[in-house]
Amino acid sequence: MYIVLRGDHFAPSKMLYTLLPLLLTAASPITASAIPPNTTALDPPVPIRECFTNANNTLFLPLIPQFADLLESEPRTNLSAFPDLKNGQSARRPQHTINGVCIELLAFNTDVLFPLQITGSGLAHTARGIAEQCGGLGWGYYVDKETGNNYHKELWAILEPCSTWAPKTSGGRLICATDTTGMERHDPSLPCPGEEAAGR
């Protein structure tokens, strides 16, 4: 196939700037969807940041229930404040292989001040919520199944194929609406002043 381009609009330098983003997008193994996630009946609901639309998403969907069942047995764990350079414990990456396909749920504490706790039932609930709303793999936020706490979205949860990939982030911290100075130290596992339930 040959493409003939005529005129100044298609000078090689302009073509590179036009085609490079398209080539990089096409080469990406996982891309974010512009389509909003499906609604969910899961309670408490799992907030979604973005859904992945890679070609293998439907391959993973039937495996998620068994994967989530395996996550139930994960121990209660404290994820250190981000970044815990000394111990490297800001994230947990439980992985399981089902029918020859390796799946993981990356739980990642982005709060720079406070450690946050995860449980096996919370990981399983979060994986089910992401899969249900995204039709497979996606990026959401951890939700504690028993309390409904989503830690003000400071604890990311990424349901993906097994890898060593992690999002590039500088971390952050919770600033409640009542903090007029931006200097208060507020624990994301607790409600902000005036909120009824933690993290909701």
ABEGO torsion letter per residue (X at the ends): XBBBBBEAAABAAAAAAAAAAAAAAAABABBBBABBBBBBABOBBBBBABBBABAAAAAAAAAAAAAAAAAAABBBBBBBBOBBAAAGAABBBBBBBBGGBBBBBBBBBABAABBBBBBAAAAAAAAAAAAAAAGEBBBBBBBBAAAGBAGGGABBBBBBBBBABBBBBAEBBBBBAABAAGABBBBAABBBBGBABBGX
